[in-house]
Structures are given as C-alpha cells and as structure tokens.
Amino acid sequence: MGRLAELFDPETVAVVGATDREGAVGRAITANLQDRFDGEVVPINPGRDEVLGLECYSDVSNAPPIDLAVVVVPPDAVIDALRDLGEAGTRNVVVITAGFSETGGEGADRERRLREVAAEYDLNVVGPNSLGVMATPSGMNATFGPEHALEGSISFMSQSGAFITAVLDWANEQGIGFQDVVSLGNKAVLDETDFVREWGDDPDTDVIIGYLEDVDDGQGFIEAAREVTDDTPIVLVKSGRTDAGAQAASSHTGAIAGSERAYEAGLEQAGVLRARSVQELFDSARALAGLPEPESDGVAVVTNAGGPGVLTTDAVGDSTLEMAGFTDETIDRLAEAMPDEANVYNPIDAIGDADVDRFGEALEIALEDPNVGSAVVVAAPTAVLSYDELAETVIDKLEEHDTPVVTCLMGGGRARDAEETLRESGIPNYFDPSRAVSGLDALARFRDIRERTADEPERFDVDRERAREILARAERSDDNRLGVESMELLEAYGIPTPDGEIVDDPDRARAVAESIEDDVVMKIVSPDISHKSDIGGVKVGVPDDEVYDAYEDLVARARNYQPDATIIGVQVQEQLDLETATETIVGMNRDPQFGPLLLFGLGGIFVEILEDTSVRVAPVGKGEARDMIDEIQAAPLLRGARGREPADVEGVVETIQRLSQLVTDFPAILELDVNPLVAGPDGVEAIDLRLTVDPDELADDTEEL
C-alpha cells in the first residue's frame, strides 16, 4: 500500500463532533463504526462525557493517538478542528461537513483555508462535503450511510455520496462486495488520482471503479492510470456527456473538440474503461474481478434456447468481440455428441431438452477449440435442467481450461442459489445476454490495454526562442489572436509552409508574385475574418499581371464585409497542386482539465460540416499520431484509395508530433488551427494558421526560457 494505507487501515478512528442525538450525522457515523470496526472508536465532543456508551473526549489534545479523524462539526469550526488534529499528529482526515466551495464565495474561501491548513500539516484530507470512507477488511464504516458494504476486491470512489448509498443498497442485494469505498466530496486535497495510485499499489484491490463528474488534473490522472492499468483495471462512469457541458470556443478545433471529447481521449489514453451506465460499470467490474483474460476475441455461445442464442450473437456483433469460427474437428465432435436437431455451429443450440451433461459436453468441446477465447452459457429454465448442477459444471470447466466463462441463467428465484455458487468462484451471472457479453468485452478490452505500449514523444530540434518572439506579437496587439502573419511560428518548429509573404500594398504584392514561379494564391489577412472564402477573400491562380487589381479587390471586399475589421494585408502564396493532394486539419484546443487536446481530420471547408476528426491529449508519440490518422474515415484518401497516388503520411505523422511539441512547450497557446495542412505525394505544407494566445501565460513562458 502507499501513503494512504493508514486511511484505510487505522487502529484508532476519532469522530470529531460525535453525539448521541437522534438523527444527527455524528451519531450515525459513531454507530456505524461501533457496529463492526475492529479498532478503537474515539468520540470527540466538549459537550459530552459519553457517546453511545463510549468515553468522550473534550478535544483531540487529551484523546488517545488518532490514526483517522472524521470531522462532522459546523463549517466555521472545521478549520480549527483540522489545525488541532495537525498539532496532535493526526495525518488522515475525512471532512463530512458541507458548506464549502459548493455553496458560493464564502464557502470557497473556507475551502481555500482548509487546503492551506492541510498543506501546512501535510494532512491527507478526504472531502469536505463527503459521505465518508469504508474499508471492509477491518469492518470500518466511517460514513453516515445506512448500509455496510460486503467484503470483496472492488475499490470504489464517487463524487456523489447519494450515489454510494444507492449502489451499496443494490450491491448488497446482488452479493457484490468491496475492498474500500470513498466519497470524494469536493476533492479539496485528495482527488481521484490519489486513490487510483493508492489502489493500484493495493494487492487486495482487483478492480478500481468510480463515478466522476470531473477530473481535477487530467495530465496527472493519465500518468497515474497508465501505470496502474498495467495490472489493475479501472472502470469509470463519467457524467456530463452532453453538448451542454462543452466549452464555447472560437476555432474549428475548439468547436469540434469540446470537453466531452477531451474526456473521451484522456480516459482512453489513460487505459480507463468507460462505462455508459451504472449497470455496465458493475457488469464490467464483476467480470474483471473474477475471471482470467481471454487469449483471443472469439466467443463461443452454448444455449438450450434459439432466441436467447440469437440475442447473444447480436450482442457479440455490437461489441469488440467476434463469434468464434469453430474448426472442422470441433464441428465433427459436436455433431457426434449432440442430437441431430441440435445446431453444432456457433451459437451451439443444444435444444430445449438439454440436461447438465449435454451442456457440459458442449461447453467442453467449445473451450478446447483453439479459436475460442471466451464463452457464454445461456440457459432457459426447463424441467430437465438443474441450474445448481449447471453452475457446478461451468465452474469445473473454467478451472480446467482457465478460459473466461460467463453465464446467463434466465429466470427468477430458481437461478438465485446457482448464481451465488457461481459468484463464489468469481463467475458473474447476468439475466440479459447482452450484459453477459459486455462483461466479456471488458475483459478483452483490458487485455488490449495491458498489451499496448505508449511510445515516448520525440523531441525535435526546433527554434523555441524564435517561436517565443512570434507569439509575443499577441502581447502588442489589440487582442490575443494571431493568424497567417505568424506562419513563421510553424517554420520555427519545422512544419513546412509554401513560399510567400504578407504584404500591405499592391506593388509589393506584385513583386512577391513575380518571385514565385507560376500563378499565386492571394488571401485577405485579418484576425477579425475567420472564413475568408465565404466573403470572396481568397483568389486562386492569379497571374502576375492581375496581382495588383486582385489586391485592391480583396481589401475592398473585406472592408465592405466588415468595415471595422483590422486588415493586416494580403498574403501572396505559392499555389499548390491540390488535384493529387488532400486537405487536412491539425489543431489544438487547451482543455481546462487535460491540457492540450490535439485534433486531426479532413480539413478545408469540410472540417465543421463532416467533423471527420480524431483527438488525443498532447504530448503524443509517433504511434499515437499514426493512430489519429488511421481513425478518421477519410484515411483511405491519404493512403491512395481508388487509384489516387498515396500522400506523404509520414510527413503528416511528423507534423502532428511537431505541433504536439509546440503546444506542450508553450502553455500560452490556447487554441490553434493549421487548416488546411495539404498532404500530397511529395510532402505536406501548412497553408493557413490561426491561434489564440494567453499573454499572461506567455510572460511565464518567457521566464522559463
């Protein structure tokens, strides 16, 4: 165990604010501790000599040494209570009391002072506004919830205390047990990352699950979870998946990659299995806690009922798994063992009169097939089938083959005893076949997480000082936006750009055009005009003798469209051959929790229409950059679909990595779009740039250089 070991395994627990008053939280916590806790319970209350038959102390200074303190005093008294505990040498504290940042300005100030005291005395504080904590091995229930947890190997954290009470009530009925349970509360000091690290070091925790509304430190969480999921699966329900939770943003990337996509990308990169519902959370956890990993994705289905067998097959098709294709030898063996009416292909239908022996033989033959990585036993109740005996048979076959098997013993009361027998051997039973498949799917996905490796981000040789000088232009401008006038920023980080220049008079425009071979592209340059093509602010294929007039026309169009717009000038640029190239976008939006969120996809005018994009939290390595390309539906265009000449995909991969380094090096960059990044057979070139900079953060960057 790690630094929080004593939080979950204290010898002495004090309840600061203990009372015997009916209906009081202090009474409920004291009573819960008294009920089963192996250690000593110490009530603290200056107004009591005794609480529920226990000697009560006036303050922590005259109480026995305290390993864990549960604070349930009025909000104004919490800070002093923490200071007293720190002075007395207590390091682990759970603050039950509400009235902190969740209540507004005064509460937020109180929470700030709580953090200061915690830092001063190096306190591990859970909460405030917490239901409490549980640790079943010692019988510790330091919560004011109505239920004790059953003992098990799942450790559970939640930002909602009410969610914990509801889950425990349901889990007790289902026979699901826990190792540790934590109500995170406001997460003023300890947060989800701390508990992921702690439980990752706990040999008695087989699965970490949680309900989260946010992640405080996305980068730290990814780092911790990546380490933990080498051995211990993490399954989370994350609320707030709707568009209402997304950030407003001004760039293409910001509009597409809102906060929900940041969580999707961050949790995926962290190796976390994300559940869409509470049911899926526990369906996954039950399988992960008790079953071995499948060696392959092939699923065998053994059933006595055709309809449920088809439902199971559909569920496999909806998952990352696949129906196992049996070998000829397996089919021959099944044909010999099963009645003529039986289906010996997958799913195996042993037909309605199947008894335990027939089920067992079919399962045995299926598990011996080299293409089978897991199995689902789906049974409807009949007069010739004993669920209790079937449960014993399934247990024997799993132990013999060390291959994950889940069951779907359909029905009510007649399945309960068998379900308990299966549960004692770590085999989950599900009423719905789709839930059974979901459990197997979680096993396979966790196997893939353990097998994958995240390559280290490459550090390219770049001109960071030059980049800093270009970004500093935002400090001198009227707003914090920069555009194509800052294309040198990309050049400083080794990202190719076409020949060209931004000019502020038509004569210079013609001179630049004459220095470029062939016709040119001309674009209005204004931080106030985002969609240049919509207003006729782009001219393509302009010959030298038309450049002067084209300049005047572009400026006039911009003035007419937006009279108050700041016009920097006109960009005169080498025209690229787009016939054989693909326009893509590479961008970044800085998420408040996870930091720089990279985006790649089909670019040009289609980016916001098609939204064919992929996202990752930076920094990314070469493998992750390549995955970003492979994930978009338009990837075949880059690889030469339908006779097209393949684009320089390696150049795109490198550009994503270089942009990842840029936005990691400069936290002052809030949003950035390279759109389009033209990818052709001979390489890639960035055509347009738009970014938003935080000048205050940029000043901090300067101090680091």
Long-range contacts (C-beta under 8 A, 24 or more apart in sequence): 1-198, 1-201, 1-202, 2-197, 2-198, 2-201, 3-124, 3-198, 4-92, 4-124, 4-190, 4-194, 4-195, 4-198, 5-198, 6-67, 6-68, 6-91, 6-92, 7-68, 7-92, 7-124, 7-126, 7-133, 8-133, 8-135, 8-140, 8-180, 8-198, 9-135, 9-137, 9-138, 10-39, 10-67, 10-68, 10-92, 10-138, 10-140, 11-39, 11-40, 11-67, 12-39, 12-40, 12-42, 12-64, 12-65, 12-66, 12-67, 12-68, 13-37, 13-39, 13-40, 13-41, 13-42, 13-66, 13-67, 13-68, 13-69, 13-70, 13-140, 13-142, 14-41, 14-42, 14-43, 14-44, 14-60, 14-63, 14-66, 14-68, 14-69, 14-70, 14-90, 15-41, 15-42, 15-43, 15-44, 15-51, 15-69, 15-70, 15-72, 16-44, 16-60, 16-69, 16-70, 16-71, 16-72, 16-73, 16-81, 16-85, 17-44, 17-45, 17-71, 17-72, 17-73, 17-81, 18-43, 18-44, 18-45, 18-48, 18-51, 18-54, 18-56, 18-72, 19-45, 19-48, 19-51, 20-48, 20-50, 20-51, 20-52, 25-72, 25-96, 25-144, 26-72, 27-51, 27-52, 28-144, 29-70, 29-72, 29-96, 29-132, 29-142, 29-143, 29-144, 30-54, 32-141, 32-142, 32-143, 32-144, 32-145, 32-148, 33-140, 33-141, 33-142, 35-139, 35-141, 35-148, 36-139, 36-140, 36-141, 36-148, 37-138, 37-139, 37-140, 37-141, 38-138, 38-139, 38-140, 39-67, 39-138, 39-140, 40-64, 42-66, 44-69, 59-84, 60-84, 60-85, 60-88, 60-90, 61-87, 61-88, 63-88, 65-89, 66-90, 67-92, 68-92, 68-93, 68-94, 68-142, 69-93, 69-94, 70-94, 70-96, 70-132, 70-142, 71-95, 71-96, 71-97, 72-96, 72-97, 72-144, 73-97, 74-99, 75-99, 75-100, 75-107, 75-110, 76-110, 78-110, 78-114, 78-128, 79-110, 79-113, 79-114, 79-117, 82-114, 82-117, 82-118, 82-121, 82-123, 82-125, 83-117, 83-121, 85-121, 85-123, 86-117, 86-120, 86-121, 86-123, 87-121, 90-123, 91-121, 91-122, 91-123, 91-124, 92-123, 92-124, 93-118, 93-123, 93-124, 93-125, 93-126, 94-125, 94-126, 94-127, 94-130, 94-132, 94-133, 94-142, 95-125, 95-126, 95-127, 95-128, 95-129, 95-130, 95-185, 95-188, 96-127, 96-128, 96-129, 96-130, 96-131, 96-132, 96-144, 97-127, 97-128, 97-129, 98-128, 98-129, 99-128, 99-129, 100-128, 100-129, 100-186, 100-188, 101-186, 101-188, 102-129, 102-186, 111-186, 111-188, 114-188, 114-189, 115-188, 115-189, 118-188, 118-189, 123-189, 124-189, 124-190, 125-188, 125-189, 125-190, 126-182, 126-183, 126-184, 126-185, 126-189, 126-190, 127-183, 127-184, 127-185, 127-186, 127-188, 128-185, 128-186, 128-188, 129-185, 129-186, 130-161, 130-183, 130-184, 130-185, 130-186, 131-161, 131-164, 131-165, 131-183, 131-185, 132-183, 133-180, 133-181, 133-182, 133-183, 134-178, 134-180, 134-181, 134-182, 135-179, 135-180, 135-181, 136-177, 136-178, 136-179, 136-180, 137-179, 137-204, 143-181, 143-183, 147-172, 149-177, 149-178, 149-181, 150-175, 150-176, 150-177, 150-178, 151-177, 151-178, 151-179, 152-176, 152-177, 152-178, 152-179, 152-289, 153-177, 153-179, 153-204, 153-205, 153-206, 153-207, 153-289, 154-178, 154-179, 154-205, 154-206, 154-207, 154-208, 154-209, 154-285, 154-289, 155-179, 155-180, 155-181, 155-182, 155-195, 155-199, 155-202, 155-205, 155-207, 155-208, 155-209, 156-180, 156-181, 156-182, 156-208, 156-209, 156-210, 157-181, 157-182, 157-183, 157-184, 157-192, 157-195, 157-208, 157-209, 157-210, 157-211, 157-212, 158-182, 158-183, 158-184, 158-210, 158-211, 158-212, 159-184, 159-185, 159-187, 159-211, 159-212, 159-213, 159-214, 160-211, 160-213, 161-185, 163-211, 167-278, 171-282, 174-282, 175-419, 175-420, 175-423, 176-282, 176-285, 176-286, 179-204, 179-205, 180-205, 187-216, 191-215, 191-216, 191-217, 192-216, 192-221, 193-217, 193-220, 193-221, 193-224, 196-221, 196-224, 196-225, 196-228, 196-234, 197-224, 197-227, 197-228, 199-228, 199-232, 200-224, 200-227, 200-228, 200-231, 200-232, 205-232, 206-232, 206-233, 206-288, 206-289, 206-290, 207-232, 207-233, 207-234, 207-235, 207-285, 207-288, 207-289, 208-232, 208-233, 208-234, 208-235, 209-234, 209-235, 209-236, 209-281, 209-282, 209-285, 210-234, 210-235, 210-236, 210-237, 211-236, 211-237, 211-239, 211-278, 211-281, 212-236, 212-237, 212-238, 212-239, 213-238, 213-239, 213-240, 214-240, 214-593, 215-263, 215-266, 215-593, 215-594, 216-593, 217-593, 218-262, 218-266, 218-591, 218-593, 218-594, 218-595, 218-617, 219-594, 219-595, 219-617, 221-266, 221-270, 222-266, 222-269, 222-270, 222-594, 222-617, 225-267, 225-270, 225-271, 225-272, 226-269, 226-270, 226-271, 226-454, 228-271, 229-270, 229-271, 229-272, 229-446, 229-449, 229-450, 230-450, 231-450, 233-273, 233-288, 233-442, 233-446, 233-449, 234-270, 234-271, 234-272, 234-273, 235-272, 235-273, 235-274, 235-275, 235-281, 235-284, 235-285, 235-288, 235-442, 236-267, 236-272, 236-273, 236-274, 236-275, 236-281, 237-274, 237-275, 237-276, 237-277, 237-278, 237-280, 237-281, 238-263, 238-267, 238-274, 247-589, 247-591, 247-592, 249-589, 249-671, 250-530, 250-671, 250-692, 251-587, 251-589, 251-671, 251-672, 251-673, 251-690, 251-691, 251-692, 252-585, 252-587, 252-607, 252-608, 252-673, 252-675, 253-585, 253-587, 253-588, 253-589, 253-597, 253-599, 253-671, 253-672, 253-673, 254-589, 254-671, 255-608, 256-599, 256-601, 256-607, 256-608, 256-611, 256-613, 257-587, 257-589, 257-591, 257-597, 257-599, 257-613, 257-615, 259-591, 259-592, 259-593, 261-597, 261-615, 262-589, 262-591, 262-593, 262-594, 262-597, 262-615, 262-617, 263-593, 263-594, 264-615, 265-594, 265-597, 265-615, 265-616, 265-617, 266-591, 266-593, 266-594, 266-617, 269-454, 269-616, 269-617, 269-624, 271-449, 273-442, 273-445, 273-446, 273-449, 279-435, 280-435, 280-438, 283-428, 283-430, 283-435, 283-438, 283-439, 283-442, 284-438, 284-439, 284-442, 286-428, 286-439, 287-404, 287-406, 287-428, 287-439, 287-440, 287-442, 287-443, 288-442, 288-443, 288-446, 289-426, 290-425, 290-426, 290-427, 290-428, 291-398, 291-404, 291-405, 291-406, 291-426, 291-427, 291-428, 291-439, 291-443, 292-402, 292-403, 292-404, 293-404, 293-443, 293-444, 293-446, 293-447, 293-450, 294-373, 294-374, 294-403, 294-404, 294-440, 294-443, 294-444, 294-447, 295-373, 295-403, 296-324, 296-371, 296-372, 296-373, 297-321, 297-322, 297-373, 297-444, 298-322, 298-323, 298-324, 298-325, 298-371, 298-372, 298-373, 298-374, 299-323, 299-324, 299-372, 299-373, 299-374, 299-375, 299-376, 299-437, 299-440, 300-324, 300-326, 300-346, 300-347, 300-348, 300-363, 300-366, 300-367, 300-369, 300-372, 300-374, 300-375, 300-376, 301-346, 301-347, 301-348, 301-375, 301-376, 301-378, 302-347, 302-348, 302-350, 302-359, 302-362, 302-363, 302-366, 302-375, 302-376, 302-377, 302-378, 303-347, 303-348, 303-349, 303-350, 303-377, 303-378, 303-379, 303-380, 304-349, 304-350, 304-351, 304-352, 304-353, 304-354, 304-359, 304-378, 304-379, 304-380, 304-382, 304-385, 305-349, 305-352, 305-378, 305-379, 305-380, 305-410, 306-343, 306-349, 308-378, 308-380, 308-408, 308-410, 308-433, 309-347, 309-349, 309-378, 310-347, 311-433, 311-434, 312-347, 312-376, 312-378, 312-408, 312-433, 312-434, 312-436, 312-437, 313-346, 313-347, 314-434, 315-433, 315-434, 315-436, 315-437, 315-438, 316-437, 318-434, 318-437, 319-437, 319-438, 319-440, 319-441, 320-441, 320-444, 320-445, 321-374, 321-437, 321-440, 321-441, 321-444, 323-347, 324-366, 324-369, 324-371, 324-372, 324-373, 325-371, 326-366, 326-369, 326-371, 326-372, 327-369, 327-370, 327-371, 330-365, 330-366, 330-368, 330-369, 333-365, 334-362, 334-365, 334-366, 337-361, 337-362, 337-365, 338-362, 347-378, 352-380, 352-382, 353-382, 353-384, 354-382, 354-384, 354-385, 355-384, 355-385, 356-385, 356-386, 356-389, 356-390, 356-393, 359-385, 359-390, 359-393, 360-393, 360-396, 360-397, 363-393, 363-394, 363-397, 363-405, 364-397, 367-397, 367-400, 367-401, 367-403, 367-405, 368-401, 372-403, 373-403, 373-404, 373-444, 374-403, 374-404, 374-405, 374-406, 374-440, 374-443, 374-444, 375-403, 375-404, 375-405, 375-406, 376-405, 376-406, 376-407, 376-408, 376-433, 376-436, 376-437, 376-440, 377-405, 377-406, 377-407, 377-408, 377-409, 378-407, 378-408, 378-410, 378-433, 378-436, 379-407, 379-408, 379-409, 379-410, 380-410, 380-411, 381-410, 381-411, 381-414, 381-415, 387-411, 387-414, 387-415, 387-417, 387-418, 388-417, 388-418, 388-421, 390-418, 391-418, 391-419, 391-421, 391-422, 391-427, 392-421, 394-422, 394-427, 395-421, 395-422, 395-425, 395-427, 398-425, 398-427, 399-425, 404-440, 404-443, 406-430, 406-436, 406-439, 406-440, 407-436, 408-432, 408-433, 408-435, 408-436, 453-623, 454-621, 454-623, 454-624, 455-621, 455-622, 455-623, 455-624, 456-621, 457-619, 457-620, 457-621, 457-657, 457-660, 457-661, 457-664, 458-621, 458-622, 458-657, 458-661, 459-661, 460-493, 460-494, 460-657, 460-658, 460-661, 461-494, 462-492, 462-493, 462-494, 462-658, 462-661, 462-662, 462-665, 463-492, 463-493, 464-492, 464-665, 464-705, 465-705, 466-492, 467-492, 467-493, 467-662, 467-665, 467-666, 468-666, 468-698, 468-701, 468-702, 468-705, 471-666, 471-668, 471-669, 471-693, 471-698, 471-701, 472-698, 472-702, 474-693, 474-695, 474-698, 475-695, 475-698, 475-699, 477-527, 478-566, 479-527, 480-670, 480-692, 480-693, 480-694, 480-695, 481-527, 481-690, 481-691, 481-692, 481-693, 482-527, 482-689, 482-690, 482-691, 482-692, 482-693, 483-525, 483-526, 483-527, 483-568, 483-688, 483-689, 483-690, 483-691, 484-523, 484-525, 484-571, 484-688, 484-689, 484-690, 485-525, 485-568, 485-569, 486-689, 486-691, 487-686, 487-689, 489-662, 489-689, 489-691, 490-674, 490-686, 490-689, 493-658, 493-659, 493-661, 493-662, 494-658, 495-655, 495-658, 495-659, 495-674, 495-686, 496-651, 496-683, 496-684, 496-685, 496-686, 497-685, 497-686, 497-687, 498-573, 498-574, 498-576, 498-685, 498-687, 499-573, 499-574, 500-571, 500-572, 500-573, 500-574, 501-571, 501-572, 502-568, 502-569, 502-570, 502-571, 502-572, 503-551, 503-569, 503-570, 503-571, 503-572, 504-568, 504-569, 504-570, 505-551, 506-547, 506-548, 506-549, 506-551, 506-552, 507-548, 509-547, 509-548, 509-550, 509-551, 509-570, 509-572, 510-544, 510-547, 510-548, 510-551, 512-572, 513-542, 513-544, 513-547, 513-572, 514-544, 516-572, 516-573, 516-574, 517-574, 518-574, 518-575, 519-543, 519-544, 519-575, 520-547, 520-572, 520-573, 520-574, 520-575, 521-571, 521-572, 521-573, 521-574, 521-575, 522-547, 522-550, 522-551, 522-554, 522-570, 522-571, 522-572, 522-573, 523-554, 523-570, 523-571, 523-573, 523-688, 524-554, 524-555, 524-557, 524-558, 524-567, 524-570, 524-571, 525-567, 525-568, 525-569, 525-570, 525-571, 526-558, 526-562, 526-565, 526-566, 526-567, 526-568, 527-566, 527-568, 528-562, 528-564, 528-565, 528-566, 529-558, 529-561, 529-562, 529-565, 530-690, 533-605, 535-561, 537-561, 540-575, 541-575, 547-572, 573-687, 576-678, 576-680, 576-685, 576-687, 577-680, 578-678, 580-644, 580-645, 580-680, 580-681, 581-647, 581-678, 581-679, 581-680, 581-681, 582-634, 582-637, 582-638, 582-647, 582-678, 582-679, 582-680, 583-676, 583-677, 583-678, 583-679, 584-638, 584-652, 584-676, 584-677, 584-678, 584-679, 585-613, 585-673, 585-674, 585-675, 585-676, 585-677, 586-652, 586-655, 586-656, 586-659, 586-674, 586-675, 586-677, 587-671, 587-672, 587-673, 587-674, 587-675, 588-618, 588-659, 588-663, 588-669, 588-671, 588-672, 589-670, 589-671, 590-663, 590-667, 590-669, 590-670, 590-671, 591-617, 595-667, 596-660, 596-663, 596-664, 596-667, 596-669, 598-628, 598-656, 598-659, 598-660, 598-663, 600-628, 600-629, 600-632, 600-652, 600-656, 601-632, 601-634, 602-632, 602-634, 602-637, 603-675, 603-676, 603-677, 604-675, 604-676, 607-675, 618-660, 618-663, 618-664, 619-660, 619-661, 619-664, 620-656, 620-657, 620-660, 621-657, 622-653, 622-657, 625-653, 625-654, 625-656, 625-657, 625-660, 626-653, 628-656, 629-653, 629-656, 638-679, 645-681, 646-681, 647-679, 647-680, 647-681, 647-684, 648-679, 648-680, 648-681, 648-682, 648-683, 648-684, 649-679, 651-679, 651-683, 651-684, 652-677, 652-679, 652-684, 655-684, 655-686, 666-698, 666-701, 667-694, 667-697, 667-700, 667-701, 668-693, 668-694, 668-695, 668-697, 668-698, 668-700, 668-701, 669-693, 670-694
